[in-house]
Amino acid sequence: MVARMWKTPLSLVLVGGLLAFTGWEGVLARKAGRLAEAPQPEGEVPPADPQEARKDLGLVLVPEDTPPERAKAYDWRVEGLEPARQQLAYGLGEAVERGLEEAHRDYSVRLRYRAMGPERFTYVAPPGCGTDMRCIYVELMRSNAEPVRVLGERFATSIRERDLDAAQATELILGFVRRIRYELPGDEPFGIVPPGLVPAQDRGDCDSKAVLALMLLRQVGVDAVMLYSDALAHAAIGVGLPGTGTRIPFAGRGYQYAELTAEGWPLGMIPPQYDKPQLWRVLPLPDAPG
């Protein structure tokens, strides 16, 4: 499985009176972490049947007059749904995609982001942001709210039409996000792909995909939180649903762990190398605007 580069503070550097009035400058490293192969099902897995019935969630284009050839097509399975096979296509207009990329770069300029090689970068965090990626995630949720909302509406419509419960809605969205290709975004500021670009470009690492999943789940009414571990060099999603498996406590509730980087991980099952609940914490992130 592909190595995961992480973002974790190594040191804090005072720059004159900067710490007192504007924030801190942190030197961060994206440490390598590895994801175990997805658990293998018992017995032989039958080959995919090209004639298998599938539920088409449709074509989502932002804006609506975007050429259909810009869309990325996704095909995934959700066991327990009828039919189990799902499909959806999503694409952004050239101007929208460019705008999201520019907004991400502009934010990095405002925070004085500076790459320091393939594994390290610095930036000056706004006041109150602390030493984690929280403020980066919040800004991405804000700046990418509209294209992700349009995508979420397609999921919400399908969930209503099929009368899916919260567990089924969760599996529908998690299956889609897991299907997106795992890729380390070494060329992106802060080492993260904006959530609107993750499905549009079919790429993202663990926290890139986690921010997207968080926004989509919350939009359809599922209680979800961002799970983050500096020590384990990983990020995931916690879902507030009943069930077995690893749960992370937060605000009096237990959140089931949801792995997003690869297909095949059931809700509540955590890869063995990350099965250390005491090393995980919840990053309180607000809902996206609108």
VOGU-3710 file (C-alpha; in Angstrom, 3 decimals, decimal comma):
1> mvarmwktpl> 0,000/0,000/0,000  1,129/3,526/-0,685  3,079/5,382/1,983  1,215/8,215/3,713  3,023/11,512/4,263  1,730/13,430/7,263  1,490/16,936/8,652  2,660/17,202/12,242  4,433/20,030/14,095  8,137/19,651/14,779
11> slvlvgglla> 8,890/23,053/16,280  7,515/26,527/16,785  9,520/29,566/15,808  8,967/33,054/17,179  9,261/35,846/14,641  9,543/39,123/16,542  6,154/39,858/18,083  4,355/37,605/15,584  3,362/34,970/18,114  1,624/37,431/20,389
21> ftgwegvlar> -0,316/39,254/17,713  -0,870/37,054/14,687  -0,162/33,424/15,443  2,734/31,006/15,226  5,066/29,846/12,520  5,312/26,092/12,574  7,732/23,799/10,785  5,684/20,765/9,843  6,593/17,380/8,404  4,456/14,971/6,445
31> kagrlaeapq> 5,571/11,688/8,012  5,232/8,427/6,130  2,550/6,037/7,332  1,376/2,799/5,743  -2,109/1,435/5,374  -2,669/-2,309/5,659  -4,259/-4,078/2,746  -8,034/-4,286/2,997  -9,267/-7,426/4,790  -9,760/-10,315/2,392
41> pegevppadp> -13,250/-11,837/2,192  -13,627/-15,526/2,872  -13,827/-17,747/-0,196  -13,443/-16,750/-3,812  -14,747/-13,406/-4,978  -16,845/-13,780/-8,137  -15,782/-11,570/-11,061  -17,783/-8,412/-11,680  -20,791/-8,980/-13,910  -20,999/-6,270/-16,600
51> qearkdlglv> -24,729/-6,972/-16,848  -25,331/-6,476/-13,120  -28,112/-4,022/-12,342  -26,883/-0,698/-11,029  -28,360/2,439/-9,520  -27,380/5,507/-11,517  -27,219/8,607/-9,314  -26,703/10,649/-12,447  -24,314/13,240/-13,791  -23,364/16,157/-11,516
61> lvpedtpper> -21,866/19,171/-13,291  -20,863/22,474/-11,680  -22,005/24,669/-13,358  -24,733/22,817/-15,235  -23,385/23,793/-18,678  -20,013/22,140/-17,999  -19,057/19,796/-20,884  -19,913/16,224/-19,792  -16,497/14,986/-20,893  -14,956/16,837/-17,932
71> akaydwrveg> -16,768/14,506/-15,505  -15,091/11,611/-13,686  -17,226/8,459/-13,514  -17,399/6,345/-10,345  -18,759/2,816/-9,891  -18,916/1,190/-6,449  -20,862/-1,377/-4,454  -22,882/-1,015/-1,261  -23,875/-4,395/0,127  -27,387/-4,359/1,534
81> leparqqlay> -28,748/-1,954/-1,069  -30,801/-3,104/-4,005  -29,191/-2,922/-6,449  -25,808/-3,053/-4,703  -23,903/-1,456/-7,558  -23,942/2,355/-7,654  -22,674/4,834/-10,206  -22,260/8,592/-10,374  -20,296/11,072/-12,490  -19,016/14,434/-11,251
91> glgeavergl> -17,273/17,256/-13,042  -16,336/20,892/-12,584  -16,186/23,585/-15,215  -12,715/24,766/-16,090  -13,249/28,161/-14,452  -14,645/26,620/-11,251  -11,789/24,136/-10,971  -9,242/26,857/-11,586  -10,967/29,082/-9,013  -10,756/26,401/-6,307
101> eeahrdysvr> -7,088/25,853/-7,052  -6,378/29,585/-6,941  -8,310/30,030/-3,684  -6,211/27,271/-2,104  -2,979/28,880/-3,289  -4,130/32,361/-2,226  -4,897/31,093/1,272  -1,455/29,535/1,465  0,073/32,902/0,499  -1,916/34,668/3,236
111> lryramgper> -0,584/32,154/5,758  2,957/32,517/4,358  3,070/28,876/3,363  6,516/27,778/2,264  7,565/24,332/1,077  10,811/23,072/2,583  11,377/19,963/0,511  9,154/16,936/-0,143  8,435/16,291/3,537  8,338/19,672/5,264
121> ftyvappgcg> 6,614/23,031/5,048  6,000/26,101/7,178  3,114/28,517/7,555  1,970/31,209/9,963  -1,280/30,059/11,536  -4,029/32,596/12,337  -4,674/33,350/16,022  -6,381/30,553/17,907  -5,521/27,846/15,384  -3,097/25,910/17,525
131> tdmrciyvel> -0,628/23,424/16,116  -2,825/21,146/14,015  -4,468/21,387/10,588  -7,831/22,522/11,966  -7,864/25,991/10,412  -6,770/24,618/7,047  -9,692/22,182/7,048  -12,162/24,901/8,086  -11,025/27,199/5,284  -11,310/24,419/2,712
141> mrsnaepvrv> -14,830/23,600/3,897  -15,740/27,268/3,458  -14,121/27,870/0,078  -15,381/24,570/-1,411  -18,865/24,682/0,106  -20,859/25,237/-3,106  -19,456/22,518/-5,421  -19,554/19,978/-2,588  -23,124/21,053/-1,737  -24,257/20,377/-5,321
151> lgerfatsir> -22,707/16,909/-5,156  -24,284/16,315/-1,753  -27,716/17,233/-3,092  -27,495/14,352/-5,540  -26,803/11,951/-2,683  -29,566/13,518/-0,569  -32,080/13,133/-3,403  -31,194/9,477/-3,946  -31,369/8,793/-0,211  -34,860/10,349/-0,010
161> erdldaaqat> -36,138/8,574/-3,118  -34,979/5,167/-1,855  -35,971/5,872/1,757  -32,532/4,862/3,031  -31,854/4,929/6,744  -28,828/6,664/8,297  -26,642/3,551/8,176  -27,414/2,942/4,500  -26,863/6,614/3,643  -23,518/6,478/5,417
171> elilgfvrri> -22,378/3,405/3,491  -23,495/4,976/0,209  -21,322/8,052/0,756  -18,354/6,258/2,303  -18,323/3,799/-0,602  -18,152/6,673/-3,073  -15,307/8,449/-1,244  -13,332/5,227/-0,825  -13,605/4,633/-4,560  -11,698/7,856/-5,271
181> ryelpgdepf> -8,077/7,089/-6,099  -5,627/7,390/-3,208  -2,772/9,745/-4,043  -0,317/11,764/-1,975  -0,732/15,425/-3,018  2,885/16,448/-2,707  2,438/19,455/-4,999  -0,505/20,961/-3,092  -0,169/23,624/-0,370  -0,366/22,039/3,091
191> givppglvpa> -0,261/18,596/1,443  -4,026/18,444/0,912  -6,359/18,467/-2,109  -9,389/20,788/-1,692  -12,561/18,710/-1,177  -14,294/20,001/-4,316  -11,328/18,854/-6,391  -11,012/15,394/-4,827  -13,833/13,820/-6,908  -13,287/16,179/-9,858
201> qdrgdcdska> -9,655/15,055/-10,204  -10,104/11,526/-8,805  -7,310/11,870/-6,248  -6,717/12,506/-2,567  -4,954/11,227/0,530  -6,486/10,405/3,899  -7,367/13,900/5,139  -8,236/15,170/1,638  -10,852/12,417/1,385  -11,909/12,763/5,032
211> vlalmllrqv> -12,846/16,446/4,667  -14,984/15,599/1,615  -16,695/12,706/3,414  -17,351/14,862/6,472  -19,083/17,539/4,392  -21,217/15,051/2,444  -22,280/13,062/5,518  -23,275/16,148/7,455  -25,258/17,462/4,502  -27,484/14,373/4,468
221> gvdavmlysd> -27,972/14,552/8,244  -25,438/11,992/9,478  -23,554/12,915/12,653  -19,881/12,780/11,620  -16,606/14,117/13,013  -13,017/14,424/11,821  -10,621/11,951/13,438  -6,967/12,938/13,585  -3,811/11,360/14,994  -0,396/13,017/14,924
231> alahaaigvg> 1,240/9,981/16,498  -0,194/7,557/13,932  0,208/9,929/10,974  -3,362/9,373/9,793  -6,835/10,901/9,483  -10,271/9,320/9,172  -13,953/9,934/9,897  -16,012/9,073/12,958  -19,707/8,340/12,474  -22,266/8,619/15,269
241> lpgtgtripf> -24,180/5,420/14,538  -24,815/2,327/16,670  -22,671/-0,686/15,896  -19,636/-2,689/16,876  -15,942/-2,098/16,362  -13,571/0,722/17,234  -15,258/3,817/18,624  -13,689/7,167/19,461  -15,348/9,073/22,354  -16,259/12,728/21,952
251> agrgyqyael> -18,739/15,004/23,752  -20,411/12,102/25,533  -20,837/10,013/22,382  -18,913/7,220/20,708  -18,067/7,572/17,004  -17,459/4,525/14,829  -14,157/4,634/13,001  -14,438/4,823/9,186  -11,347/4,183/7,043  -11,437/6,088/3,742
261> taegwplgmi> -8,182/5,476/1,910  -9,115/2,068/0,479  -12,161/-0,072/-0,221  -13,003/-3,098/1,871  -12,892/-1,714/5,421  -16,260/-2,172/7,171  -17,519/0,617/9,392  -15,953/0,238/12,829  -12,997/-1,853/11,612  -9,655/-0,088/11,939
271> ppqydkpqlw> -6,394/-1,226/10,278  -4,256/-2,990/12,921  -1,435/-0,442/12,868  -3,928/2,329/13,671  -5,883/0,401/16,307  -4,778/2,576/19,225  -7,900/4,545/20,220  -6,013/6,486/22,893  -3,906/8,136/20,166  -6,890/9,453/18,227
281> rvlplpdapg> -8,737/12,691/18,870  -11,623/14,568/17,339  -10,977/17,884/15,623  -14,057/20,063/16,246  -14,949/21,442/12,816  -18,042/23,559/12,073  -20,553/22,707/9,379  -19,787/24,180/5,982  -21,602/27,485/5,307  -24,986/27,094/3,686
//
